[in-house]
Amino acid sequence: MSEAFTSLTTIVAKMPALTKPRTDFINHVLLLFLRLRNRINFLMLARHSQQYVESTYRLHFNEFHDFAAMNTAFVQKHDSGHFMWAFDVSYLPKSGKKNTGRGQILVR
């Protein structure tokens, strides 16, 4: 976990147009995302943080941050040439009695 966090910290530090408080906040949130295993919401983040309160998380998440660029830089830094996309749709509610393909893995 420390290697991934160190890599993300350096990528966030190199992102343009981020102030020092915003950079510190993003690093703090990324560390919490790596640590917490349950469902994550603002109240849960505030509960596990001694640095920020719930309203601070809400204010910071109202501002735009280019997570796509950050993820792209992280993947390019650790590129092995082999990629796999995975989507977890198990959180979607089931509707009706019959849902074809529900609970099955599609491999192509």
C-alpha positions in Angstrom: 0.0 0.0 0.0 2.8 2.4 0.7 4.3 2.1 -2.8 0.9 2.9 -4.4 0.3 5.8 -2.0 3.8 7.2 -2.6 3.2 7.0 -6.3 -0.2 8.7 -6.1 1.3 11.4 -3.9 3.9 12.3 -6.4 1.3 12.3 -9.2 -1.0 14.6 -7.3 2.0 16.9 -6.4 2.8 17.3 -10.2 -0.8 18.2 -11.1 -1.2 21.8 -12.2 -3.6 24.2 -10.7 -3.8 22.5 -7.3 -3.2 24.6 -4.2 -1.3 23.2 -1.2 -4.4 22.7 0.9 -6.2 21.0 -2.0 -3.2 18.7 -2.6 -3.0 17.8 1.1 -6.8 17.1 1.1 -6.6 14.8 -2.0 -3.6 12.9 -0.5 -5.6 12.5 2.7 -8.7 11.2 0.9 -6.7 8.8 -1.2 -5.1 7.3 1.9 -8.5 6.9 3.5 -9.8 5.2 0.3 -7.0 2.7 0.4 -7.6 2.0 4.1 -11.4 1.8 4.4 -13.0 -1.4 3.3 -16.7 -0.6 3.7 -19.0 1.7 1.9 -17.5 5.2 1.9 -19.4 8.4 2.4 -18.6 11.8 3.8 -19.8 10.8 7.3 -17.6 7.7 7.2 -14.6 9.7 6.0 -15.1 12.3 8.8 -15.4 9.5 11.4 -12.0 8.0 10.4 -10.3 11.4 10.2 -9.0 13.6 12.9 -8.0 16.3 10.4 -11.3 17.1 8.5 -15.0 17.3 9.4 -17.9 16.2 7.2 -18.6 19.7 5.8 -15.0 20.0 4.6 -15.3 16.8 2.6 -18.5 18.1 1.1 -16.9 21.4 0.1 -13.9 19.8 -1.4 -15.9 17.3 -3.4 -18.0 20.1 -4.8 -14.9 21.4 -6.6 -13.7 19.7 -9.8 -10.7 17.4 -9.7 -9.5 15.6 -12.8 -9.4 12.0 -11.4 -9.3 10.6 -14.9 -6.0 12.4 -15.6 -4.6 11.3 -12.3 -5.6 7.6 -13.0 -4.1 7.8 -16.5 -0.8 9.1 -15.1 -0.8 6.3 -12.5 -1.4 3.6 -15.1 1.2 5.1 -17.5 3.8 5.1 -14.6 3.2 1.5 -13.8 2.5 0.3 -17.3 3.3 -3.4 -17.9 1.6 -3.7 -21.3 -1.2 -5.9 -20.0 -4.5 -4.3 -19.1 -7.8 -5.6 -17.8 -11.1 -3.8 -17.3 -13.4 -5.0 -14.5 -16.7 -3.6 -13.5 -18.5 -4.7 -10.3 -22.2 -4.6 -10.9 -23.2 -6.6 -7.9 -24.4 -3.5 -6.2 -27.2 -3.0 -8.7 -30.6 -4.0 -7.4 -32.4 -6.9 -9.0 -35.8 -6.2 -10.5 -38.2 -8.9 -11.5 -38.0 -12.6 -11.1 -35.8 -13.3 -14.1 -32.6 -11.5 -15.0 -30.6 -13.3 -17.5 -26.8 -13.3 -16.8 -27.2 -12.0 -13.3 -24.5 -13.5 -11.1 -22.5 -14.8 -14.1 -19.1 -13.7 -15.3 -18.6 -12.9 -19.0 -15.2 -13.7 -20.3 -14.2 -12.9 -23.8 
